[in-house]
Every structure is written in structure tokens, then in C-alpha cells.
Amino acid sequence: MKRMITAALAVLAVAATTAPAHADATLKDGKVSLSVKGHGLTVRRAGGWIDSLGSGVRARLYTVRQGERHILTRWKDATPITYGAVRMSTVDWTLNRRFGAGTWLCIEFNHADGTPCAQIHP
């Protein structure tokens, strides 16, 4: 648990970016953040967090390619984390998946409007 909290706090310290990702980025849209880890077109892990706690918080990943949206994962329950003044709900997936160049990988939470996306490219 301590490792998860440390990792979450480290991700929070990273500034948001709107630049395309080489399958490795952290982005924020409102209260929602997305973290993508990988190399080139291969995404090893993806996840995110929402800056709040609450019951029933769930998230899923989806992709957008050539204007078409495709659901990548099912809804997954987020884990609430409280560490001092930091309160968030986190979720992550191990993907180990290669995506086509230009694919957008996005996260959405059922209790938030923000949907950050990272563009995967070589």
C-alpha cells in the first residue's frame, strides 16, 4: 500500500502535458489524470486517478483511432487513497499491448467530466 501511495504522489508531481506520447505520458483534464507507461507503440501499463473520494467510483479505458471510439477495458472499481491532505481514487491496468500509430488512449471515470487522452506514436 505504501508503494502505491508513493507512486500516486510521484505521478501527481508530474506536470500535465498536451504533447503526443511515445507510449509514456501523464496528462490531466480537470480532476481526472491519465498515466501511460510503455515504449514506442507498446503500452505496458495505463491507469489514472480522480482528485476525490467516493463510493462507486469506476473507470475504463478507450481508444480513438481515425475518429472511431472503441472501448478497451470494462469498468473497473477505483481504489480510494487518503494520505494526509491527498484524497483520490486510483485505478490501473496491465495492457502489454501494441497500438497503431496515432491512436489516442483515453480514460474516463463515471463520476467526472474530464477525459484525458495520450496519442501513441513511434
N, C-alpha and C positions, 0 to 999 in steps of 0.2 A: 504494500500500500504506500509506504514511504517513497519507493521508487516511482510509483505512478504520480504521486503528488509533485515530486521533484521534476519529473518530466513535464507535467502540466504547467508548472510555474516557469520552466525554461521556455516552453512554447509561448507562453504569454508574453515573455520578454522580447520575443522576436517581433519586429515591426511588420505591419501589414504591407503587402506588395500587390501591384496590379500587373506586374510583368509576367510573361509566359513562364512556365516551369519546365525544367528538364526533369520531370517526374519527381521533383523535390522542391516543395514550397510550403509556405504558411501564409494564409490570407484571412482577412476578416471583413465581414459585411454586417454592420450593426452589432448585435450581441452574439452573432454566430461566427465561429472560426473554423477553418479547414486546414489540416496538415496532411501533406502528401510526401511520402518518402520513397525514393527509388533512384533509378539511373536511366538516362535516355528515355526510351518509350516504355520501360518496365516500371510499374508501381509495385513496390513491396508491401507497403502499409499505407493506409489512409484512415483518417479519423477527424474528430472535431470536438468542439465544446461550445456550450452556450453559457453566457455570463449570468446564470441564475440557477436556482434550485427549484424543484417542483416535482410533484408526483406525476407519473405517466409521461415523462419526457422521453421521446424516442427520436431516432434519426435514421436516415437511409442515404445511400449514395446513388447518384445517377450520372449518366454521361449525356453529352450533347455532341453530335457529330453531323456535319452537313445539315444543320437545322433540325435534326430529329432528336428527341429526348428518349432515352432508354433507361429504365430502372435497373440499376446494377445490383443492389442488395435489398433484402427485405428490411422492414422497420426493425430496429434493434433498440432495446431499452438502454438508456443512458445511465451511467453511474454518478450519483451525486457526490461531490467532494467539497468539504469545508476545511480550509486551512487558514486559520486566523481570519482576516477580513475577506479572503478569497473564497467565493462561493460559485461553483459551476457544476455543470453536468457534462460528463465526457463519454465518448463512445469511439471505438476503433475497430478496424478490420485488417486482417492479413489477406492481401489480394494476390501477390506474386503473379501479376497479370500484365501482359503487353498490350498497349493500346495503339491505335493508328495515330499517325502524326496529325496534330491539330484537334484531337479530341479534347473536349472540356470535361473534367471530372469535378462534380459538384456535390455538396452536402446540403440536406435540408432537415430541419428539426420541426416536429409537429407543433411546438409552442413558440415559434419565432418567424419573423418575416424574412430575415437575411438568408441568402443562399450563395455563399462564396464558391467560386469555381476557379480551378487551375487548368491552364491549357498545357497539354502534354505535347512535347516536340523533341526531336533529336538534338 
